[in-house]
Amino acid sequence: MLRKTCFFLLLVLLACGVVGYNLYRSGNLQKAIVAEVGKNLTSDKNSLAALPTILGFDGPRNYLILFLNNTEIRPGGGFIGAYGVVTVEKGKPQIIKIEGTEILDSAAGKNIGTVPPNPIKDYVGVESWYFRDSNWSPDFAVSARQSLELYQKENGVLAEKIDGVIGFTPTLIEEVLKIIGPLSVNNEQFTAQNFTEKLEYEVEYGYTAKGQTKPERKQLISDLAAAFLDNTKSNIFKNWSKYLPLMEKMIQEKQLMVWSSDKSLQTLVSQNNWSGEMKSSVGDYVLWVDANLGALKTDVAIIRELDYSIIPSSTTYIATAKMKFIHNGVFDWRTTRYRDYARVYVPTGSKLIKTVGSMEEDRSLKTGVTDSGIENDRQWFGAFIAIEPGKIGELTFQYILPQFIVDQIKAGEYNLLAQKQLGMVNAKLNLNLDFGKSVMSAAPGEDQKNWGNNKYNFATDWQTDKTFSSKIKN
């Protein structure tokens, strides 16, 4: 409750500027919220004490805003098709700039001296690492720092004075539009139902009918942002009780992430789970990460399922992460053949046995390479796959779990943290865990009647991070 209350306060103050801040300081806003939720707002003194700094009451604060299109998924939440810079001073936000990332990248030239990750180079054919492709890490704090570094290299406005990075997906905008209602911008109406598709069409194709040039096509985003802010200002006090659960939901589903260059503020952000970071864990771990590489906005048509299983084998355990892609799209302006570089993050010390389903290139029958590496103290394996519209694709990584997990199972305990990718929607997780000895209890699933068997099976949606634990007969 406290986390979403503090985040809501930040939203109110950003939307309403000095008026909102004075209401908060006077106690009127506090009283209204406390009366509604029955909680003592002042119990998190660190969060509340940080608000004046975040809102520029001790000097202007500059924020780099990343518009992360999750219909073109990338590890850091979605392709950065546009960005903005907002200055907040004394509680009042001012939009300094909003434009398409291609404008900034084009001005930087063909060679800015930074080599992109190999998959971007190999499957997109880009020789330099540009700002638009900067969010390659599934940890938002890492991606945000990389985005800021490339933004600075490309001489973005206020590049050396950025205090924080905020990333959000169109899913957040769609949810807010359900509260504030449609937006009418440039004789076009944007609703919660059509927002993402209509915006994509207008900036990719519709602008030509309006006589706009390609560099002008994303002016619509700036106009939408201004209208969105104006409508939110007039709506947020009236419907603030709806924003509280919405902000919590968007944070948990990783459709909204924050990073601060101030270490103390970043610690606060991380503690409140606003950061979209890869979390530490004491047991098993799995994180499925996709990168749409040149497949238009096809993620809107993809349903994902991860089948995760473990089985005993001699003195160890073998894990299998099978990624299933259900492609419900067709060949049209928005969706096409899905071209994906997929990674699975697993515990350090895991040893790859084999990969099934990797492809050298589109429609290739030749097996592709499997890459591997270490990031944030996690082992990852990665490969390329392409899926035709109307088809189902599968990519499987099989590996040996590290000894420390084997030891934990021997001691009678198994824990799993299954983290959900930033920005991802329409994902499911299916567990089939065979410990080779009796399961005494497990959570979730305490009501199952078959404890005493060797297996723990569980199926769930994967809109948020999931944790699982089992007690095993030793």
ABEGO torsion letter per residue (X at the ends): XAAAAAAAAAAAAAAAEAAAAAAAAAGAAAAAAAAAAGBBAAABAAAAAAAAAAAGAAEBBBBBBBBBBAABBBAAGEBBABBBBBBBBGGBBBBABBBBAAAAAAAAEABAGBBBBAAAAAAAGBABBBAAAABABABAAAAAAAAAAAAAAAGBBGAAABABBBBBBAAAAAAAAAAAEBBBBGGBBBBAAAAAAAAAAAAAAAAAAAGBBAAAAAAAAAAAAAAAAAAAAAAAAAAAAAAAAAAAAAAAAGABBBBBABAAAAAAAAAAGAAGBBBBBABBBBBBBBBBBGAEAAAAABBBBBBBBBBBBEABBBBBBBBBBBBABBBBAABBBBBBBBBBBBBBGBBBABBBGBBABBGBABBBBBBBBBBGGBBBBBBBBBBBBGBBBBBBBBBBBBAAAAAAAAAGBBBBBBBBBBGBBGBBBBBBBBAGBBBABBOBGAABAABGBABBBBBBBBABBBBBBBBBBX
